[in-house]
């Protein structure tokens, strides 16, 4: 069913994404200590909980003059919420890019230099 939806909504891009997912599943399957759960999740297990325990809420201005690393894929993913319908329909949009620019400008307005990592 996923293949049909991908073809219907995304055409060539959907087939590419399906192929990429299959390749990732294959790599994870052959990795030592891999589990079915690992093939369905991304990121570092337990990182959010660890950061929550060890971190503290602070203002962006406390990072003035510093460099911070930003996960660019997270910004793009969050930005797609603003233009999801257009992206699925294939309508040209730059809503996700504008979101990334707003986030970068927010950091810059507080004197923080963002290093965006993909």
C-alpha positions in Angstrom: 0.0 0.0 0.0 2.9 2.4 0.7 4.2 2.0 -2.9 0.8 2.9 -4.4 0.5 6.0 -2.2 4.0 7.1 -3.0 3.4 6.6 -6.8 0.1 8.4 -6.6 1.3 11.4 -4.7 5.0 11.7 -5.5 5.6 9.9 -8.8 9.3 9.5 -9.4 10.3 11.1 -6.1 8.0 8.6 -4.3 9.7 5.7 -6.0 13.1 7.1 -5.1 12.1 7.4 -1.4 10.7 3.9 -1.4 14.0 2.6 -2.8 16.0 4.6 -0.3 13.8 3.2 2.6 14.4 -0.3 1.3 18.2 0.2 1.2 18.2 1.6 4.7 16.2 -1.5 5.9 18.7 -3.8 4.2 21.7 -2.1 5.8 20.1 -2.1 9.3 19.1 -5.8 8.8 22.8 -6.7 8.2 24.2 -4.6 11.0 25.2 -6.5 14.2 22.9 -5.9 17.1 20.2 -4.4 14.9 16.5 -4.9 15.9 13.3 -4.4 14.1 12.7 -1.3 16.3 16.0 0.2 15.2 15.0 -0.1 11.5 11.9 2.0 12.2 13.5 4.8 14.2 16.2 7.4 13.7 18.4 9.4 15.9 20.2 8.6 19.1 18.1 6.5 21.5 17.5 8.3 24.8 19.2 11.6 23.7 16.1 13.8 24.4 15.7 12.3 27.9 19.4 12.8 28.6 19.4 16.4 27.4 16.2 17.2 29.4 17.8 15.9 32.6 21.2 17.6 32.1 20.0 20.8 30.5 18.4 24.0 31.7 16.1 26.5 30.1 17.8 29.7 29.0 17.5 32.6 26.7 19.0 32.7 23.2 20.8 35.9 24.1 23.0 33.9 26.5 24.6 32.4 23.4 25.4 35.8 21.9 28.7 35.6 20.1 28.8 31.8 20.1 28.4 29.2 17.3 25.7 26.6 17.6 25.2 23.5 15.5 21.7 23.0 14.2 20.3 19.9 12.6 19.1 21.2 9.2 17.0 18.2 8.6 14.9 19.0 11.7 14.3 22.5 10.5 13.3 21.3 7.0 11.0 18.7 8.5 9.3 21.2 10.7 9.1 23.7 7.9 7.2 21.2 5.7 4.2 21.4 8.1 3.6 24.9 6.7 3.3 23.7 3.1 2.5 20.0 3.3 -0.4 20.2 0.9 1.6 22.0 -1.7 4.5 19.6 -1.4 2.2 16.5 -1.8 0.3 18.1 -4.7 3.6 19.0 -6.4 2.7 22.7 -6.4 5.9 24.9 -6.3 6.4 26.2 -2.8 9.2 27.5 -0.6 7.4 27.5 2.7 9.9 25.0 4.2 12.8 27.1 3.1 11.2 30.2 4.5 10.9 28.4 7.9 14.6 27.6 7.9 15.4 31.3 7.1 13.2 32.5 9.9 14.9 30.2 12.4 18.4 31.3 11.2 17.3 35.0 11.4 16.0 34.4 14.9 19.4 33.1 16.0 21.2 35.9 14.1 18.9 38.5 15.8 20.2 37.3 19.1 23.9 37.4 18.0 24.1 33.6 17.6 26.0 32.1 14.6 24.3 29.0 13.3 26.2 26.2 11.7 23.6 24.2 9.9 24.5 20.5 9.6 22.7 18.0 7.3 
